[in-house]
């Protein structure tokens, strides 16, 4: 659980920083996109972990 949260948080922070530095988007838009990225990354990692534990592959 902690691993999924940390990975999702790091990916969302990287996305926000890239948007602020290179895309020059507004801070609100960058934070909203980062929040959406956090949720999507967490869900993808959750489904992936459950899929691979169910099928027995690692």
Phi, psi and omega in degrees: 000314181294321179299317179297318180295317181294315180297316179297319179295316180297316180296320180290323177294319177299317179297317180296316180296317178298317179295319182290323184277316189257323183271344179055045176275166178291154183297323179295317179294319180295318179292321177296317178295321177296321177296316178297318178296321178299312182295315181295315180297319179297316180294320178297316178294323178296311180295319180297314179297319179292321180297312183287331176285330179285321182275351176086005179265147176216000000 
